């Protein structure tokens, strides 16, 4: 795979994780037998480098929960957070302002320095309306209460596969979520100072979720992004941005055969460590 000739010393941070940390089939496979459920976040945060919080999509979480999650994880750990469905599952996205404000005022900022990107996910049937989506992006603040915010846009309809959508994301410096190994359209155009990928192809028949060759490919793609380049084997719809060193990458193993996702994430972390990127 072609890679931008950027010095490894300028490689951004690559964080690899899974969606959530509470899942019964992970007990005895990822989590040791007998580990108390209250210790699962502590365990996961020491074997992975990020987690995507999905529960925020379905409903409000207590401010104290965000504070506890901050305190129970290592100093350099980062969470990404799903934006609420009440903002996203609507006919007119430009009317989501009140829902976005309630979400940001609801305690998520208690993650403080451990708050990574916020993932705003659309339903698969939601089509691209350029004017409405542009107005929605204007509702996403770059900071709240003095805390910088970064945003990722997860769109899942083929109508978004257009240079116009890529241009809108770049204007707002929001990352387009790369949907890997899934039924959803893949838009791998880099549009922000960071990359956000969700890979969904884990299988029951693979002990590590993915084949060794597939894990190698995703590790190489992550490293290429982190070094400022653009992988040559993923679908894009506009001209690439100029190479920039130090681009952070968030890569989550999501869906697929979920029981294998922690194994796949740890295998990716090990491959990146072998390449000097962890």
C-alpha positions as semicolon CSV with decimal commas, in nm:
position;residue;x (nm);y (nm);z (nm)
1;X;0,000;0,000;0,000
2;X;0,133;0,344;-0,093
3;X;0,213;0,564;0,204
4;X;0,291;0,934;0,225
5;X;0,665;0,985;0,291
6;X;0,619;1,158;0,627
7;X;0,871;1,106;0,905
8;X;0,753;0,850;1,164
9;X;0,856;1,102;1,429
10;X;0,561;1,313;1,309
11;X;0,306;1,033;1,326
12;X;-0,016;1,124;1,507
13;X;-0,162;0,919;1,789
14;X;-0,358;0,612;1,681
15;X;-0,627;0,502;1,925
16;X;-0,800;0,168;1,883
17;X;-1,103;0,043;2,069
18;X;-1,452;-0,104;2,064
19;X;-1,806;0,020;2,117
20;X;-1,897;0,019;2,485
21;X;-1,755;-0,212;2,747
22;X;-2,055;-0,398;2,891
23;X;-2,143;-0,710;2,690
24;X;-2,207;-1,050;2,845
25;X;-2,022;-1,259;2,579
26;X;-1,702;-1,070;2,661
27;X;-1,705;-1,216;3,013
28;X;-1,468;-1,508;3,018
29;X;-1,335;-1,425;2,670
30;X;-1,211;-1,066;2,691
31;X;-1,268;-1,016;3,061
32;X;-1,118;-1,273;3,299
33;X;-1,358;-1,518;3,460
34;X;-1,494;-1,376;3,783
35;X;-1,402;-1,012;3,716
36;X;-1,660;-0,790;3,885
37;X;-1,868;-0,592;3,638
38;X;-1,776;-0,267;3,813
39;X;-1,411;-0,336;3,716
40;X;-1,476;-0,397;3,346
41;X;-1,415;-0,036;3,239
42;X;-1,087;-0,032;3,431
43;X;-0,981;-0,356;3,258
44;X;-1,090;-0,248;2,909
45;X;-0,919;0,090;2,936
46;X;-0,588;-0,080;3,013
47;X;-0,602;-0,320;2,720
48;X;-0,743;-0,078;2,461
49;X;-0,659;0,286;2,394
50;X;-1,009;0,426;2,343
51;X;-1,375;0,336;2,376
52;X;-1,678;0,466;2,189
53;X;-1,964;0,538;2,431
54;X;-2,282;0,425;2,255
55;X;-2,533;0,463;2,540
56;X;-2,542;0,839;2,487
57;X;-2,715;0,777;2,153
58;X;-3,014;0,611;2,322
59;X;-3,065;0,841;2,620
60;X;-2,917;1,091;2,861
61;X;-2,651;0,967;3,102
62;X;-2,601;1,105;3,451
63;X;-2,334;1,374;3,487
64;X;-2,183;1,168;3,769
65;X;-2,138;0,874;3,530
66;X;-1,919;1,078;3,294
67;X;-1,716;1,194;3,592
68;X;-1,672;0,837;3,715
69;X;-1,568;0,714;3,369
70;X;-1,308;0,990;3,360
71;X;-1,171;0,892;3,699
72;X;-1,163;0,515;3,638
73;X;-0,945;0,526;3,326
74;X;-0,575;0,599;3,266
75;X;-0,455;0,956;3,227
76;X;-0,398;0,927;2,851
77;X;-0,721;0,741;2,775
78;X;-0,983;0,900;2,546
79;X;-1,351;0,830;2,490
80;X;-1,547;0,913;2,180
81;X;-1,918;0,970;2,233
82;X;-2,223;0,908;2,016
83;X;-2,448;1,211;1,981
84;X;-2,813;1,160;2,083
85;X;-3,064;1,010;1,842
86;X;-3,307;1,287;1,937
87;X;-3,083;1,524;1,742
88;X;-3,026;1,295;1,444
89;X;-3,349;1,103;1,382
90;X;-3,553;1,390;1,244
91;X;-3,676;1,507;0,908
92;X;-3,514;1,852;0,935
93;X;-3,164;1,834;1,084
94;X;-3,144;2,212;1,103
95;X;-3,400;2,194;1,386
96;X;-3,169;1,988;1,610
97;X;-3,018;2,286;1,794
98;X;-3,207;2,244;2,122
99;X;-3,125;1,870;2,138
100;X;-2,756;1,940;2,076
101;X;-2,750;2,205;2,348
102;X;-2,920;1,974;2,601
103;X;-2,671;1,698;2,521
104;X;-2,368;1,922;2,572
105;X;-2,515;2,059;2,895
106;X;-2,599;1,711;3,025
107;X;-2,265;1,614;3,174
108;X;-2,058;1,491;2,879
109;X;-1,808;1,771;2,942
110;X;-1,727;1,598;3,272
111;X;-1,503;1,371;3,065
112;X;-1,280;1,682;3,040
113;X;-0,945;1,598;2,876
114;X;-1,068;1,246;2,797
115;X;-1,347;1,366;2,567
116;X;-1,256;1,281;2,210
117;X;-1,473;1,323;1,899
118;X;-1,852;1,326;1,912
119;X;-1,999;1,095;1,649
120;X;-2,320;1,226;1,491
121;X;-2,479;0,923;1,323
122;X;-2,765;0,937;1,073
123;X;-3,014;0,662;1,001
124;X;-2,940;0,457;0,686
125;X;-3,241;0,601;0,503
126;X;-3,150;0,966;0,559
127;X;-3,054;1,123;0,225
128;X;-2,817;1,412;0,165
129;X;-2,994;1,748;0,164
130;X;-2,708;1,996;0,111
131;X;-2,884;2,302;0,254
132;X;-3,027;2,123;0,557
133;X;-2,702;1,942;0,634
134;X;-2,501;2,263;0,604
135;X;-2,733;2,426;0,856
136;X;-2,698;2,127;1,087
137;X;-2,319;2,152;1,077
138;X;-2,346;2,516;1,183
139;X;-2,514;2,392;1,502
140;X;-2,209;2,188;1,609
141;X;-1,998;2,414;1,832
142;X;-1,620;2,416;1,824
143;X;-1,613;2,463;2,201
144;X;-1,841;2,448;2,504
145;X;-1,764;2,603;2,843
146;X;-1,410;2,668;2,723
147;X;-1,355;2,304;2,621
148;X;-1,261;2,236;2,259
149;X;-1,491;1,995;2,073
150;X;-1,433;1,782;1,765
151;X;-1,704;1,621;1,556
152;X;-1,736;1,312;1,335
153;X;-2,013;1,266;1,080
154;X;-2,146;0,915;1,025
155;X;-2,366;0,913;0,715
156;X;-2,507;0,590;0,580
157;X;-2,680;0,667;0,250
158;X;-2,516;0,661;-0,092
159;X;-2,644;1,013;-0,170
160;X;-2,363;1,146;0,052
161;X;-2,102;1,001;-0,186
162;X;-2,040;1,338;-0,348
163;X;-1,773;1,611;-0,349
164;X;-2,033;1,857;-0,214
165;X;-2,069;1,663;0,110
166;X;-1,691;1,627;0,146
167;X;-1,652;2,002;0,095
168;X;-1,910;2,078;0,366
169;X;-1,731;1,851;0,614
170;X;-1,398;2,014;0,534
171;X;-1,538;2,362;0,583
172;X;-1,638;2,264;0,938
173;X;-1,321;2,056;1,000
174;X;-1,544;1,760;1,087
175;X;-1,430;1,405;1,015
176;X;-1,633;1,185;0,784
177;X;-1,662;0,847;0,953
178;X;-1,501;0,574;0,745
179;X;-1,736;0,275;0,744
180;X;-1,517;-0,027;0,688
181;X;-1,623;-0,378;0,580
182;X;-1,991;-0,297;0,604
183;X;-2,306;-0,256;0,396
184;X;-2,286;0,121;0,431
185;X;-2,120;0,348;0,173
186;X;-1,752;0,402;0,234
187;X;-1,638;0,764;0,220
188;X;-1,270;0,775;0,312
189;X;-1,202;1,139;0,222
190;X;-1,000;1,306;0,499
191;X;-1,188;1,619;0,606
192;X;-1,052;1,705;0,953
193;X;-0,729;1,715;1,154
194;X;-0,814;1,360;1,264
195;X;-0,959;1,041;1,112
196;X;-1,245;0,840;1,259
197;X;-1,299;0,484;1,133
198;X;-1,550;0,217;1,236
199;X;-1,477;-0,130;1,097
200;X;-1,758;-0,385;1,104
201;X;-1,631;-0,705;0,948
202;X;-1,542;-0,934;1,237
203;X;-1,644;-1,298;1,186
204;X;-1,708;-1,594;1,416
205;X;-1,470;-1,816;1,222
206;X;-1,168;-1,590;1,283
207;X;-1,014;-1,621;1,633
208;X;-0,903;-1,256;1,610
209;X;-1,220;-1,142;1,439
210;X;-1,035;-1,066;1,115
211;X;-0,782;-1,267;0,919
212;X;-0,416;-1,174;0,980
213;X;-0,400;-1,019;0,632
214;X;-0,707;-0,802;0,695
215;X;-0,567;-0,687;1,030
216;X;-0,241;-0,597;0,857
217;X;-0,432;-0,390;0,600
218;X;-0,622;-0,191;0,864
219;X;-0,305;-0,133;1,065
220;X;-0,132;-0,002;0,751
221;X;-0,428;0,223;0,667
222;X;-0,429;0,366;1,019
223;X;-0,056;0,431;1,002
224;X;-0,089;0,597;0,661
225;X;-0,357;0,833;0,796
226;X;-0,151;0,908;1,107
227;X;0,150;0,999;0,894
228;X;-0,058;1,243;0,691
229;X;-0,122;1,024;0,389
230;X;-0,429;0,876;0,224
231;X;-0,468;0,498;0,179
232;X;-0,494;0,417;-0,188
233;X;-0,743;0,131;-0,155
234;X;-1,045;0,308;0,000
235;X;-1,322;0,493;-0,183
236;X;-1,299;0,874;-0,194
237;X;-1,510;1,135;-0,374
238;X;-1,303;1,453;-0,384
239;X;-0,941;1,553;-0,430
240;X;-0,724;1,451;-0,133
241;X;-0,604;1,704;0,119
242;X;-0,236;1,787;0,116
243;X;-0,035;1,552;0,337
244;X;-0,010;1,671;0,695
245;X;0,195;1,511;0,970
246;X;0,063;1,439;1,315
247;X;-0,294;1,343;1,226
248;X;-0,467;1,153;1,509
249;X;-0,667;0,842;1,425
250;X;-0,959;0,685;1,610
251;X;-1,036;0,330;1,495
252;X;-1,317;0,127;1,649
253;X;-1,408;-0,236;1,587
254;X;-1,788;-0,223;1,584
255;X;-2,072;-0,465;1,503
256;X;-1,980;-0,768;1,294
257;X;-1,940;-1,071;1,519
258;X;-1,929;-0,861;1,833
259;X;-1,784;-1,130;2,059
260;X;-1,457;-1,110;1,861
261;X;-1,426;-0,730;1,860
262;X;-1,195;-0,692;2,161
263;X;-0,959;-0,955;2,018
264;X;-0,949;-0,771;1,685
265;X;-0,883;-0,436;1,853
266;X;-0,600;-0,579;2,064
267;X;-0,450;-0,746;1,756
268;X;-0,451;-0,410;1,577
269;X;-0,284;-0,241;1,874
270;X;-0,013;-0,509;1,870
271;X;0,046;-0,463;1,496
272;X;0,072;-0,087;1,538
273;X;0,313;-0,136;1,827
274;X;0,531;-0,352;1,603
275;X;0,530;-0,066;1,352
276;X;0,637;0,181;1,618
277;X;0,299;0,358;1,630
278;X;0,188;0,266;1,985
